[in-house]
């Protein structure tokens, strides 16, 4: 077992207080957005096995079968298939979608063929992998996820009383659901920017005045004045997760996180197509290939099971579960067939002989038996074999 040293990513939307509060350290005054745990090449975790510090990515690359197990390598290849994070949103993230595996492979190959540097600002596909993800709230957590039914969107927009939104309202009411959503998003993202900025300003004033069901969009207006993503965001369901609740996001599902602290587990990829609420690159034609224009309520879940509480997902690259270790409870012995990362979210529980504080984590290679004990909350990330 290896205690991990992890990188904090200082993205501008990060909270200045949430991660320091969890870790029990003084805030720096700068945004601290994500704590990464895993072997992603952008910010791999670090460890020391007695010969000096190295990265988890290098340890796995040196002997994949020893670290990951033969079954994991056979199924996913010689790399850790998942990335675990603590996400601390103090401001809205970009409105975005992720490709499925086939789209990611094709998009990556095409951009490689065109010679676009992988770190170029206008590159869409950083790797040939998909990026399904799950977010589990540690505090009340607000986000936008999946399309509302078009008629519901039409009523929401009509309630703002903004004349320039009336054509969109008519469009949403006149077409079948999938066509209405596609035409609406396309129209918003391709509209004249100056005209759209005026529409967003009027809509923002109405949002501030009306409150109520418009309250979730107030922060978007504040942080992204004039951005077409403000109107596009109103196509999506508003979701509030309570601590312990989780939400799975598959390929093509538009979403944006707004505020809160959560544990995020995702496939080991960095592929993002953005629709707005960001100064970064927005590729509208490519985005429209990826988005799934399917309305529906986000599927929220609480974990199931006794002892190990599992959050169900339809994919195999990752599996998230939680242990709430109570005083006097019997220890839990973990399965050892696959690699795993354990993250402490509360208390001072023990993984084997290692005591963990909130925000601390360990990597457990395949084949190593570990017992959980003590008092606290531990999240377990592994794969499905």
C-alpha positions in Angstrom: 0.0 0.0 0.0 1.3 3.5 -0.9 0.3 6.7 0.8 -0.3 9.2 -2.1 0.9 12.8 -2.5 -1.6 14.5 -4.8 -1.7 17.6 -6.9 -4.3 20.4 -6.4 -5.4 22.0 -9.7 -5.9 25.8 -9.3 -8.6 26.3 -11.9 -10.3 29.7 -11.7 -13.7 28.2 -10.8 -12.3 26.5 -7.7 -13.4 27.4 -4.2 -10.8 29.2 -2.1 -12.0 27.5 1.2 -13.6 24.1 0.5 -10.5 22.0 0.0 -8.5 23.7 2.7 -11.4 23.1 5.1 -11.5 19.4 4.3 -7.7 19.0 4.5 -7.5 21.1 7.7 -5.1 23.6 6.4 -5.1 27.4 6.0 -6.5 28.7 2.7 -3.9 30.3 0.4 -6.5 32.8 -0.9 -6.1 31.2 -4.4 -8.7 29.0 -6.0 -8.2 25.2 -5.3 -10.5 23.4 -7.7 -9.6 19.7 -7.9 -7.4 17.2 -6.0 -6.3 14.5 -8.4 -5.6 10.9 -7.3 -4.4 8.5 -9.9 -2.0 8.1 -12.8 -3.2 10.6 -15.4 -0.1 12.1 -17.1 -1.2 15.7 -16.5 -0.9 15.3 -12.7 -0.1 11.8 -11.5 0.0 11.0 -7.8 3.4 10.6 -6.2 4.6 7.9 -3.8 7.8 6.7 -2.2 8.7 3.0 -1.9 12.1 3.7 -0.2 14.1 4.7 -3.3 12.9 8.3 -3.5 9.7 9.9 -4.8 8.3 8.7 -8.1 4.9 8.9 -9.8 2.2 6.3 -9.7 2.1 6.5 -13.5 5.8 5.4 -13.6 5.3 2.7 -11.1 2.5 1.2 -13.1 4.4 1.5 -16.4 7.4 -0.3 -14.9 5.3 -3.4 -14.1 1.6 -3.2 -15.1 0.6 -6.7 -14.2 2.1 -6.5 -10.7 0.4 -3.2 -9.9 -2.9 -3.7 -11.7 -3.3 -7.4 -11.9 -3.3 -9.6 -15.0 -7.1 -9.4 -15.3 -7.2 -5.6 -15.2 -4.4 -5.4 -17.8 -6.2 -7.9 -20.1 -9.4 -6.0 -19.9 -8.3 -2.3 -19.9 -4.6 -2.3 -21.0 -1.5 -1.5 -19.0 -2.7 1.7 -17.3 -5.0 2.6 -14.4 -8.4 3.0 -16.0 -9.8 5.6 -13.7 -9.1 8.9 -12.1 -10.4 9.9 -8.7 -10.8 13.5 -7.7 -12.2 15.8 -5.0 -13.9 18.6 -6.8 -14.5 22.0 -5.1 -16.6 24.3 -7.2 -16.8 27.9 -6.0 -18.1 29.2 -9.4 -19.7 27.5 -12.3 -17.7 25.1 -14.6 -18.1 25.2 -18.3 -21.2 23.8 -20.0 -19.8 20.6 -21.5 -20.2 17.1 -22.9 -17.8 14.1 -23.2 -17.5 11.8 -26.3 -18.2 8.0 -26.2 -15.3 5.7 -26.9 -15.8 5.4 -30.6 -16.0 9.2 -31.0 -13.0 9.8 -28.8 -10.8 7.4 -30.9 -11.9 8.9 -34.2 -11.5 12.5 -33.0 -8.1 11.8 -31.5 -6.9 10.1 -34.6 -8.1 12.9 -36.8 -6.4 15.6 -34.7 -3.2 13.5 -34.7 -3.4 13.2 -38.5 -3.8 17.0 -38.7 -0.8 17.5 -36.5 -2.5 19.6 -33.8 -0.3 19.6 -30.7 -2.0 17.8 -27.8 -1.6 20.9 -25.6 -3.0 23.3 -28.2 -5.8 25.5 -27.0 -8.1 24.6 -29.9 -7.6 20.8 -29.6 -10.7 18.9 -28.6 -9.4 15.4 -28.0 -6.5 15.0 -25.6 -6.6 11.2 -25.7 -8.4 8.3 -27.4 -10.6 7.5 -24.4 -14.1 8.2 -23.3 -14.9 10.1 -20.1 -18.0 8.8 -18.2 -18.0 10.2 -14.7 -19.8 10.1 -11.4 -20.1 12.9 -8.9 -20.9 12.2 -5.2 -21.7 15.1 -2.9 -19.8 15.8 0.3 -21.7 19.0 0.8 -24.9 20.2 -0.9 -23.9 20.3 -4.5 -25.6 22.2 -7.3 -25.3 21.3 -11.0 -27.1 21.3 -14.3 -27.5 17.9 -16.1 -29.4 16.6 -19.1 -32.1 18.3 -21.1 -35.4 19.4 -19.8 -38.4 18.6 -22.0 -38.6 21.3 -24.7 -42.1 22.5 -23.5 -40.7 23.0 -20.0 -37.8 25.0 -21.4 -40.2 27.1 -23.5 -42.2 28.0 -20.4 -39.0 28.9 -18.5 -37.8 31.2 -21.3 -41.3 32.7 -21.8 -41.4 33.6 -18.1 -38.4 35.9 -18.5 -40.4 38.3 -20.7 -37.5 38.9 -23.1 -38.7 39.7 -26.6 -35.6 38.4 -28.3 -36.2 34.9 -26.7 -39.7 34.6 -28.3 -38.4 32.9 -31.5 -36.7 30.3 -29.4 -39.9 29.7 -27.4 -41.8 29.2 -30.6 -39.2 26.8 -32.0 -39.3 24.7 -28.8 -43.1 24.5 -29.0 -43.3 23.7 -32.7 -41.0 20.7 -33.2 -40.6 17.1 -31.9 -38.4 17.0 -28.8 -35.1 15.9 -30.2 -35.3 18.3 -33.2 -36.4 21.2 -31.0 -33.5 20.7 -28.6 -31.0 20.4 -31.4 -32.3 23.5 -33.3 -32.5 25.5 -30.1 -28.9 24.8 -29.0 -27.6 25.3 -32.5 -29.4 28.6 -32.9 -28.1 29.9 -29.5 -24.5 28.9 -30.2 -24.4 30.3 -33.7 -26.3 33.5 -33.2 -24.6 36.9 -33.7 -22.5 37.4 -30.6 -23.4 41.1 -30.1 -27.1 40.3 -30.4 -26.8 37.3 -28.1 -24.9 39.4 -25.6 -27.9 41.8 -25.4 -30.3 39.0 -25.0 -28.2 37.5 -22.2 -28.1 40.9 -20.5 -31.9 41.2 -20.6 -32.4 37.6 -19.5 -29.9 38.2 -16.7 -31.8 41.2 -15.4 -35.0 39.2 -15.4 -33.3 36.3 -13.6 -32.2 38.7 -10.9 -35.6 40.3 -10.6 -37.7 37.1 -10.6 -35.6 34.7 -8.5 -37.4 31.5 -7.6 -36.9 28.8 -10.3 -34.4 31.2 -12.1 -32.1 31.4 -9.0 -29.7 28.7 -10.3 -28.9 30.8 -13.3 -28.0 34.0 -11.4 -24.4 32.9 -10.8 -24.0 32.2 -14.6 -25.1 35.7 -15.4 -22.7 37.1 -12.8 -19.7 35.1 -13.9 -20.3 35.0 -17.7 -22.0 38.2 -18.8 -23.0 38.0 -22.5 -22.1 34.3 -22.9 -24.5 32.3 -25.0 -24.0 29.5 -22.5 -26.2 31.3 -20.1 -29.2 30.7 -22.4 -28.0 27.2 -23.4 -27.9 26.3 -19.7 -31.6 26.9 -19.3 -32.1 23.9 -21.5 -30.8 21.7 -18.7 -32.3 20.3 -15.5 -31.2 21.9 -12.3 -30.0 19.3 -9.8 -29.2 19.6 -6.1 -27.3 16.7 -4.6 -27.4 16.2 -0.8 -24.4 14.8 0.9 -24.1 11.1 0.0 -26.1 11.4 -3.2 -24.5 10.8 -6.5 -25.1 11.3 -10.2 -23.7 9.4 -13.2 -23.0 11.2 -16.4 -22.6 9.2 -19.6 -21.3 10.2 -23.0 -23.1 13.0 -24.8 -25.0 14.3 -21.7 -24.6 18.1 -21.3 -23.8 19.3 -17.8 -22.2 22.0 -15.7 -21.3 21.9 -12.0 -22.2 25.1 -10.2 -21.2 25.0 -6.5 -20.2 22.5 -3.9 -17.7 19.9 -2.7 -17.8 16.3 -4.1 -15.9 13.1 -4.9 -15.6 12.6 -8.6 -14.6 9.3 -10.3 -14.1 9.1 -14.0 -12.5 7.2 -16.8 -8.9 8.2 -17.2 -9.5 10.8 -19.9 -9.4 14.6 -20.4 -11.7 14.9 -23.4 -14.1 17.8 -23.1 -16.3 19.5 -25.7 -17.5 22.9 -24.4 -20.8 24.7 -25.2 -20.2 27.9 -23.2 -19.6 29.4 -19.8 -15.9 29.5 -20.5 -13.2 31.6 -22.2 -11.8 28.3 -23.6 -12.3 26.9 -27.1 -15.8 26.1 -28.2 -16.1 24.0 -31.4 -19.8 24.1 -32.2 -19.9 21.7 -35.1 -17.9 19.0 -33.2 -20.0 19.6 -30.1 -23.2 19.0 -32.0 -21.9 15.7 -33.2 -21.4 14.6 -29.6 -24.5 15.9 -27.8 -27.3 13.5 -27.2 -30.5 15.4 -27.6 -32.6 13.3 -25.2 -34.7 14.9 -22.5 -35.1 13.2 -19.1 -34.7 13.6 -15.4 -31.1 13.0 -14.1 -30.9 9.6 -12.2 -29.8 10.5 -8.7 -28.8 7.7 -6.4 -27.8 6.9 -2.9 -25.4 3.9 -2.3 -26.8 0.4 -1.8 -25.5 -2.3 0.4 -24.4 -3.1 4.0 -20.9 -2.3 5.0 -19.6 -1.4 1.5 -22.2 0.9 0.0 -22.0 0.8 -3.8 -22.9 3.5 -6.4 -24.1 1.7 -9.5 -22.7 2.6 -12.9 -23.3 1.0 -16.4 -19.5 1.0 -17.2 -16.6 -1.1 -16.0 -13.7 1.3 -16.0 -14.6 2.4 -12.5 -16.7 1.5 -9.5 -17.3 3.8 -6.6 -18.3 2.7 -3.1 -18.4 4.1 0.4 -17.7 2.7 3.9 -19.2 4.5 6.9 -17.1 3.1 9.7 -18.9 3.3 13.0 -17.6 2.9 16.6 -17.4 -0.7 17.6 -18.1 -2.1 14.1 -16.2 -5.1 12.8 -13.4 -4.4 10.4 -14.0 -4.8 6.6 -11.6 -6.9 4.5 -11.4 -5.6 0.9 -11.4 -7.7 -2.2 -8.0 -7.8 -3.7 -8.4 -8.8 -7.4 -8.0 -5.3 -8.8 -6.1 -2.1 -8.0 -7.9 0.4 -5.8 -7.5 3.9 -4.4 -9.0 4.6 -0.9 -9.9 8.2 0.0 -10.7 9.4 3.5 -13.6 11.9 3.6 -14.2 12.1 7.4 -12.8 10.9 10.7 -9.5 9.0 11.2 -10.0 5.5 9.8 -7.3 3.0 9.2 -6.4 1.1 6.0 -4.3 -1.7 7.3 -1.8 0.1 9.6 -2.1 3.4 7.8 -4.2 6.0 9.5 -5.9 8.5 7.1 -7.1 12.0 7.7 -9.7 13.8 5.5 -8.4 14.3 2.0 -5.7 11.7 2.3 -5.5 8.6 0.1 -3.7 5.4 -0.6 -3.1 3.2 -3.6 -3.4 -0.5 -3.1 -2.0 -2.8 -5.9 -3.9 -5.8 -7.0 -3.3 -8.8 -4.8 -2.7 -6.9 -1.6 -5.2 -7.7 1.2 -6.3 -4.7 3.3 -8.6 -4.3 6.3 -10.5 -1.2 7.0 -11.1 -0.2 10.7 -11.6 2.7 13.0 -14.1 5.5 12.7 -14.8 7.6 9.6 -15.8 7.6 6.0 -13.8 6.1 3.2 -14.5 6.1 -0.5 -13.2 3.2 -2.6 -12.4 3.5 -6.3 -11.7 0.4 -8.3 -12.7 -1.4 -11.5 -15.3 -4.0 -12.5 -13.7 -7.3 -13.6 
